[in-house]
Amino acid sequence: MRAIFLDRDGVICENRPDHVKSWSEFQFLPGVLSALHRLAQAPLAIVVVTNQAIIRRGIVPASVVEEIHERMAWHVRRAGGRLDAVYYCPHRPDEGCFCRKPQPGLLFQAAWDLGLELGRSYLIGDALTDIEAARAAGCQPLLVRTGRGAAQAEQVLRRYPEVPIFEDLAEAAAWILSRESQWILTPSSRGVYAPLALPLG
């Protein structure tokens, strides 16, 4: 099975400078729910991979992050989409863990758990760290200009000129679907939900 990996803040929801600390602070970006609805028709796993150092910084407990992910997934399902799993890294940058992007640990763990073929999967992110995690795991990276993407697009283009850059998730999703137009969409191709909010470390 292949996958579409998604960063969370800046791709799915607004990237707040003071972090998303509760569901009341979580705001879906425009067009995200409809984009996820379209992607759900494809026979690929849809997996969120997100750094959430606010846990180890003591800003919020892991239970709050997991509640946010459960509510996020519920709203996505309500709009006709799906999230098959959510993986997060709770560590601070100074802890040097293998699961914090730009390291590829979250992707490797998802591949192990879900039986994913990373070399034929995609990762959509809004930052250089997402691009580097995708490259380290062998995925096709895509950058969106939402979140941090607008500020980091030039840097990504300079370092990795082969990486496609899009305005938002909807545009990136359309690009993926156009590449994968050979899919035969049947009810059996929609996938099965896997456990959400799986932490590493």
C-alpha positions, 0 to 999 in steps of 0.5 A, a space after each residue: 500500500 502507498 500513502 499520502 503523508 500530510 503535515 498538520 500545522 500549515 497544511 491542514 490547519 492554521 499554523 499559530 505562532 503560539 502553537 495550537 494548544 486546544 481544539 478551540 485554537 484549531 482552524 482548518 485552512 480554506 479548502 482542506 476538507 474538500 481536498 481531503 474528501 477528494 483524496 479519500 476516493 483514492 486507494 492510498 492511506 492518508 496519514 498525518 505526521 506532525 511535530 508536537 514539541 509542546 508536549 515535552 515543553 510542558 505546554 499541554 499534555 499528550 492527551 490534549 494533542 490526542 483530543 485535537 487529533 480525534 476531533 480533527 479526524 471526526 470533522 474530516 470524516 463528517 466532510 466525507 474524507 478520512 485520516 487513516 492514522 495520525 503520528 506525532 513526535 512529542 520531543 523538543 528539537 534539542 532532544 535529537 530524536 529520530 521521529 522529529 522531522 526533518 528526521 524520517 522516523 515518523 514515516 518509517 514507523 507508519 510504514 512499519 505499522 501500516 505496511 506502506 511502500 514509502 518509495 511510491 508515497 507522497 508527503 505534503 508539507 509547508 516547511 523545509 523540514 517536511 521536504 527533508 523528512 520525505 527525501 530521507 524516507 524516499 517519498 515524493 515531497 510536495 510543498 504548499 505555500 500555506 503556513 510557513 511555505 510562503 516564507 520557505 518556498 524560495 529556500 526549498 526551491 534553491 536546495 531542491 529545485 525538483 520539488 513541486 510547489 503549490 498554493 495549498 492542499 487542494 492544488 497539491 491534491 489535484 496534482 497527485 490525483 492527476 498523476 494517479 488518474 489510472 486509479 479505479 475508484 470502487 468502494 473497496 478502494 477507500 481503505 480502512 481506518 487505523 488507530 489515530 494519534 500514535 505517539 513515538 518516544 
